[in-house]
Amino acid sequence: MSDVTSAVGRRRDVIGLERVLAGALGADAVSVEAAARAAASRDWADMSPILAARLPAGLADVVAYPGNARELAVAVGFAHAHRVPVTTRGKGTGNYGQAIPLQDGLVIDTTRCSAIIEVGPGWIHAEAGATFVALEAAARASGQEMAIIPSTVGSTIGGFLAGGAGGTGSIENGATWDGYVHALDVVPCTDEATPVRVEGGATRPMIHAYGTTGVIATATVALRPRRDWTAILASFDGSDRAAAVGVGRAWLGLDPVPRLVSLDEPGIVATYPADPALPVGRYSLRAIVDASSVQAASAEVIEAGGRVESVRPTGPALLTSLSFNHTTHRVRKARPEMCHLQVAGDVLLDDPDVVRDVLPDTILHFDGFRGPDGVMFGGMHMSRFTTAQALTAGIEQLRSLGVVVDSPHTWELSHALDVIRPAAARFDPDGLLNPGKLPVALDPTSPLP
């Protein structure tokens, strides 16, 4: 079949899909308008200069806006019947192209699937498009709170589970795959497209898999008892890095466990909105702590020669917006020449000068999280971008120094492929879900390309 004939046939499938979707979901739940298609084909991939150079990378042929989990399953089933690629998205706040439809086709916008179905002791069950603002409000009304919240709180639960990893609450609760997810209703990309309930550890292949292992229709995730959180903002002299790091590590061990601890070098602080509690030229150490821990946290700062700049009972939302990849968004808004790497490793804290020699104008941001080896700091390594080749070489040099580097400059999956591939074969046998994101598995018996 010629490329022209194939393209015509594919377009005919898309037109047929549009018609059946409009009939099943309603005309207002389907769009082929240029503006809607463009909006549904973007996320925050332009935070990476390497990915930005490859944009636009795909354009939805049709966009569906199902109103509930049942309609979402209907859309997936129709797409499979017409053999049209499917990319699912929430708010599109992913940082490396998770929601970009590289092979066009159908984009399913889940934001109308926003029902919070039930809240129980230690869990909340909601549709994929429920935002964390709504989830946290529902949890708090029951005397509980979300175990983990992303730094962009307007994100949806489905989008976060499919594309994110951690956030506020990760000091105590780890990453999204560390027991956070109790159950998922997953729609397979088959003609039947009947949601499948997946529970406990069996949810791992669907977490941080970019929707390649089935479409998340509903999620049940962990809650914790509601706490009385307060923000504490401290600072240290620009030359007293050791004190800032030492107190930061002490704060990670506070009891009760903080919901968030963040540490910024002066170069990061300079990119933040003006705030008297974020003095320019000083290290900024911030935490969301239980109100009962404020005195102990403050004493650590004063003993180390730092300043407690502010204690704000209404400040946790600000601190969440100054954490994890939201920091990258702020830094690049102020300094667009900068690019980021997701990093971890003690050398970043204990010998930063050797790290600075690798890439130009390096500045570092840290957040606490619980990893396989216990509670530690990881964060964002920011440097001035020159070329893709220089950045790639820099990543290898950082790794040789003992830095764990997760590159945000590719939209191909790299985590847990040993469990993601079998699940993708089960839930997406024809390879229609977000194609281009799951790397092709090489046959180990075949010659290298």
C-alpha positions in Angstrom: 0.0 0.0 0.0 1.4 3.4 -0.9 1.9 6.1 1.7 -0.8 8.2 0.1 -3.3 5.3 0.1 -2.4 4.6 3.7 -2.9 8.2 4.7 -6.3 8.4 3.0 -7.4 5.2 4.7 -6.2 6.4 8.1 -8.1 9.7 7.6 -11.2 7.8 6.7 -10.9 5.9 10.1 -10.6 9.2 11.9 -13.7 10.7 10.3 -15.6 7.5 11.1 -14.3 7.7 14.7 -15.4 11.3 15.0 -18.9 10.4 13.9 -19.4 7.5 16.3 -17.9 9.4 19.2 -20.3 12.3 18.6 -23.2 9.9 18.5 -22.2 8.2 21.7 -20.9 11.1 23.8 -22.7 14.1 22.3 -21.5 16.6 19.7 -20.2 18.9 22.5 -17.9 16.2 23.7 -16.0 15.8 20.5 -14.0 18.4 18.6 -12.0 18.7 15.4 -11.5 22.4 15.6 -7.9 23.5 15.1 -7.6 25.3 18.4 -8.9 22.4 20.4 -6.6 19.9 18.6 -3.6 22.1 19.1 -4.4 22.6 22.8 -4.8 18.9 23.3 -1.4 18.2 21.7 0.8 20.2 24.0 2.2 19.8 27.5 5.2 21.4 29.2 7.8 19.6 27.1 9.2 23.0 26.1 10.8 23.1 29.5 13.5 20.9 27.8 15.4 22.7 25.1 16.1 19.4 23.5 12.4 18.4 23.3 11.4 22.0 22.4 13.5 21.7 19.3 11.4 18.8 18.2 8.0 20.6 18.7 5.4 20.5 17.4 5.7 16.7 17.6 2.2 15.6 16.9 -1.3 16.9 16.4 -4.6 15.3 17.4 -6.9 14.5 14.6 -9.9 14.5 17.0 -10.3 15.3 20.7 -12.9 13.6 22.9 -14.1 15.0 26.3 -15.9 12.1 28.0 -18.0 13.1 31.0 -17.4 10.1 33.1 -15.5 6.8 33.4 -18.1 4.9 31.4 -17.8 7.3 28.5 -14.1 7.2 28.6 -14.2 3.5 28.1 -16.6 3.9 25.2 -14.1 6.3 23.5 -11.2 3.9 23.9 -13.3 1.0 22.5 -14.3 3.0 19.4 -10.7 4.1 18.8 -9.6 0.5 18.9 -12.4 -0.5 16.5 -11.2 2.2 14.0 -7.5 1.4 14.7 -6.8 5.0 15.6 -3.9 5.8 18.1 -5.1 7.0 21.5 -3.3 9.5 23.8 -4.9 10.3 27.2 -4.3 13.5 29.1 -5.3 15.3 32.2 -4.3 19.0 32.6 -1.2 18.5 30.4 1.3 19.6 33.0 3.8 16.8 32.2 7.3 18.0 31.6 8.6 15.7 28.9 6.0 15.1 26.3 4.0 12.4 28.1 0.7 13.8 26.7 1.9 14.7 23.2 0.3 12.4 20.5 3.3 11.6 18.5 1.3 9.6 15.9 -1.7 12.0 16.0 -5.1 10.2 16.2 -7.5 10.6 19.1 -6.6 12.6 22.3 -8.9 11.9 25.2 -9.1 14.8 27.6 -10.2 13.4 31.0 -10.9 16.7 32.8 -14.6 16.2 32.7 -14.3 12.8 34.3 -13.9 14.5 37.6 -16.2 12.8 40.1 -15.0 11.9 43.5 -16.8 8.6 44.0 -16.1 7.7 47.6 -13.9 8.6 50.6 -13.1 5.9 53.1 -10.8 5.3 56.0 -7.3 5.7 54.5 -8.4 6.0 50.9 -10.2 8.1 48.3 -11.7 6.8 45.0 -12.1 9.2 42.1 -12.3 9.4 38.4 -9.2 10.1 36.4 -9.9 13.8 35.8 -10.4 14.8 39.5 -7.9 17.5 40.5 -5.8 17.5 43.6 -7.5 20.7 44.7 -10.8 18.8 44.8 -9.3 15.6 46.1 -7.6 17.3 49.1 -10.8 19.2 49.9 -12.8 16.0 50.0 -10.2 14.2 52.0 -10.0 17.1 54.6 -13.8 17.2 54.9 -13.5 13.6 56.2 -10.7 14.4 58.6 -8.0 13.1 56.3 -5.6 14.4 53.6 -3.8 13.2 50.5 -0.7 11.1 51.1 1.1 12.7 48.1 0.3 15.9 46.2 2.2 17.0 43.1 3.7 20.5 43.0 1.2 21.6 40.4 -1.9 21.0 42.5 -4.3 21.6 39.6 -3.0 18.3 38.1 -5.5 15.4 37.8 -5.1 12.1 39.6 -5.0 10.1 36.4 -2.4 12.3 34.8 -0.2 12.4 37.9 -0.2 8.6 38.3 0.5 8.1 34.6 3.2 10.7 34.2 4.4 11.8 37.7 6.3 10.3 40.5 6.3 12.2 43.8 5.7 15.5 45.6 4.5 17.0 48.8 4.1 14.0 51.2 6.9 11.9 49.6 9.2 12.3 52.7 6.8 10.0 54.5 5.1 8.1 51.7 7.8 7.8 48.9 6.9 7.7 45.2 3.6 7.0 43.6 4.6 3.3 43.2 5.4 2.8 46.9 2.0 1.8 48.1 0.3 5.0 47.3 -2.1 3.4 44.8 -4.6 1.0 46.3 -6.5 0.2 43.1 -7.1 1.3 39.5 -9.9 0.7 37.0 -8.0 0.4 33.7 -9.5 0.4 30.3 -7.7 -1.9 27.8 -7.4 -0.7 24.2 -9.5 -3.6 22.8 -12.9 -3.7 21.0 -14.6 -4.7 24.3 -12.7 -2.0 26.3 -14.3 -3.1 29.6 -12.5 -1.6 32.6 -10.4 -4.0 34.6 -9.9 -3.6 38.3 -6.2 -3.8 39.2 -5.2 -3.8 42.9 -2.1 -3.4 45.1 1.2 -4.3 43.7 -0.4 -5.2 40.4 -0.9 -1.5 39.7 2.9 -0.9 39.3 2.9 -1.3 35.5 0.3 1.4 35.1 2.1 4.0 37.2 4.5 6.3 35.4 3.8 4.4 32.2 2.4 7.4 30.2 -0.9 5.5 29.5 0.8 2.8 27.4 -0.5 0.0 29.7 -4.2 0.9 29.6 -6.2 4.0 30.2 -6.8 4.9 33.9 -10.5 5.5 34.4 -10.6 5.6 38.2 -8.0 5.5 40.9 -8.1 4.7 44.6 -5.2 6.2 46.4 -3.9 6.6 50.0 -5.0 9.1 52.5 -3.4 10.0 55.9 -5.0 11.5 59.0 -5.4 15.2 58.7 -2.7 17.2 60.3 -2.2 20.8 61.4 0.4 21.9 59.0 2.4 25.1 59.2 5.0 26.6 56.8 8.4 27.6 58.2 10.8 29.6 56.1 14.4 30.0 57.2 17.6 31.3 55.6 21.3 31.0 55.9 24.2 33.3 54.9 25.2 32.7 51.3 28.6 31.3 52.4 27.2 29.0 55.0 26.0 26.1 52.8 27.1 23.4 55.3 24.8 24.9 58.0 21.8 25.0 55.6 22.4 21.4 54.5 22.9 20.2 58.1 19.7 21.7 59.3 17.8 20.5 56.2 18.9 17.0 57.0 17.9 17.4 60.7 14.4 18.6 59.5 14.0 15.5 57.4 14.1 13.6 60.7 11.6 15.6 62.6 8.8 13.7 64.4 6.0 14.0 63.2 7.5 13.7 59.7 7.3 16.9 57.7 5.1 17.0 54.6 7.8 18.8 52.6 11.4 20.1 53.1 13.0 22.1 50.4 16.5 23.7 50.1 17.5 26.3 47.5 20.9 27.9 46.7 20.9 31.7 46.3 20.9 31.4 42.5 17.5 29.6 42.7 16.1 32.0 45.2 16.9 34.9 42.9 14.3 33.5 40.4 11.4 33.4 42.8 8.8 36.1 43.3 9.9 38.7 45.8 9.1 37.7 49.4 10.7 39.0 52.6 11.0 35.4 53.8 13.0 34.5 50.7 15.9 37.0 51.0 18.1 37.2 47.9 21.7 36.2 48.4 21.0 33.6 51.1 20.2 29.9 51.1 16.5 29.2 51.6 15.4 26.3 53.8 11.6 25.7 53.9 9.4 23.1 55.4 5.7 22.2 55.9 5.8 20.8 59.4 3.2 19.8 62.0 2.5 22.8 64.2 3.9 20.9 67.2 7.3 20.8 65.4 7.8 24.5 64.8 9.7 25.1 68.0 12.1 22.3 67.4 12.6 23.2 63.8 13.3 26.9 64.7 15.7 25.9 67.4 17.8 23.9 64.9 18.0 27.0 62.6 19.1 29.4 65.4 21.6 27.0 66.8 23.2 26.7 63.4 23.4 30.4 62.9 20.6 30.8 60.5 17.4 33.0 60.6 13.8 32.0 60.9 12.3 34.4 58.4 8.6 33.4 58.8 6.2 30.9 60.3 3.0 30.9 58.3 0.0 28.7 59.1 -1.3 29.7 55.7 2.0 29.1 53.9 1.9 25.4 52.8 0.5 26.1 49.4 3.3 28.6 48.6 5.9 26.0 49.7 4.3 23.3 47.5 4.6 25.7 44.5 8.3 26.1 45.2 9.1 22.4 45.1 10.0 19.6 42.7 9.5 20.5 39.0 7.5 23.6 39.7 10.9 25.0 40.7 12.1 24.3 37.2 9.1 26.1 35.7 9.9 29.2 37.8 13.7 29.1 37.1 13.2 28.8 33.3 10.6 31.6 33.3 13.1 33.9 34.8 16.2 32.4 33.0 15.1 30.7 29.8 18.7 29.7 28.9 18.7 27.2 31.8 17.8 23.5 31.5 17.3 20.9 34.2 18.2 17.4 35.3 16.4 15.4 38.0 19.2 14.3 40.4 20.0 12.6 43.7 23.2 11.6 45.5 25.1 12.7 48.6 27.9 14.3 46.4 25.4 17.0 45.4 25.2 18.1 49.0 28.6 17.3 50.3 30.9 18.2 47.4 28.9 20.6 45.2 32.0 22.3 43.7 33.0 19.2 41.9 29.4 19.0 40.5 29.6 22.7 39.4 32.6 22.0 37.2 30.6 19.7 35.0 28.1 22.0 33.4 28.1 25.9 33.2 26.3 28.1 35.7 25.1 25.2 37.8 22.5 25.9 40.6 20.8 23.3 42.7 17.4 22.8 44.3 16.6 20.0 46.7 13.5 18.3 48.1 13.2 15.6 50.7 11.8 12.2 49.7 11.8 8.6 50.9 13.7 6.3 48.6 14.9 2.7 48.7 17.7 3.6 51.1 15.6 5.8 53.4 14.9 9.5 53.6 17.2 11.7 51.6 17.4 14.8 49.5 17.1 14.8 45.7 16.2 17.6 43.4 16.8 19.6 40.3 20.2 20.4 38.8 19.9 23.6 36.7 22.6 24.6 34.2 23.0 26.9 31.2 22.2 24.9 28.0 24.7 25.0 25.2 24.2 21.9 23.0 22.5 18.6 23.3 25.9 16.9 23.0 27.4 18.9 25.8 24.4 18.1 28.1 24.7 14.3 27.3 28.4 14.3 28.0 27.6 16.2 31.3 25.1 13.6 32.3 27.6 10.9 31.9 30.3 12.8 33.9 27.8 13.5 36.7 27.0 9.8 36.9 30.7 9.0 37.1 30.8 11.2 40.2 28.0 9.2 41.9 25.1 11.5 40.9 21.9 9.6 40.1 20.6 11.4 37.0 17.1 11.0 35.5 17.0 12.9 32.2 13.8 14.9 31.4 15.0 15.4 27.9 13.3 12.4 26.3 9.7 11.3 26.0 10.6 7.6 25.9 9.9 5.6 29.0 13.0 4.3 30.8 11.6 3.1 34.2 10.3 -0.3 35.1 10.2 -1.5 31.5 10.4 -5.1 32.7 6.9 -4.8 34.1 5.5 -2.2 31.7 6.2 -4.2 28.5 4.1 -7.3 29.5 1.3 -5.1 30.7 1.3 -3.1 27.5 1.1 -6.4 25.5 -1.9 -7.4 27.6 -3.8 -4.1 27.7 -2.7 -2.7 24.3 -2.1 -5.7 22.0 -2.2 -3.5 18.9 0.1 -0.8 20.1 -2.4 2.0 19.8 -1.9 3.6 23.3 0.4 6.7 23.2 2.7 5.1 20.5 6.2 6.4 20.4 6.6 6.6 24.2 7.4 2.9 25.0 10.8 2.1 23.4 10.8 -0.8 21.0 12.1 -4.0 22.7 15.1 -5.4 20.9 15.3 -9.2 20.3 18.5 -10.2 22.2 19.1 -12.8 19.5 19.1 -10.3 16.6 22.1 -8.2 15.5 22.4 -4.7 16.9 21.1 -2.0 14.6 
